[in-house]
């Protein structure tokens, strides 16, 4: 019978990966793809949080905010729907 395989996660390595500039580029790529599906009035930004980097797509203009409230435009753009 096969032996059980033990797996130990390198937590420091995962923390470093989630905070890296490479991960920020990946997040910004996803946010940029979502932005390309949206119309005018939306912006993309990134920031370093406590545990990881984050990218955000936000509505800046009044029209974009209204469209997002009415149609969930940002959520649909991020999910690809």
Buried (B, 14 or more C-beta within 10 A) or exposed (E): EEEEEEEEEEEEEEEEEEBEEEBBEEBBEEBEBBBEBBEEBBBBEBEEEEEBBBBEBBBEEEEBBEBBEEEEBBEBBBEEE
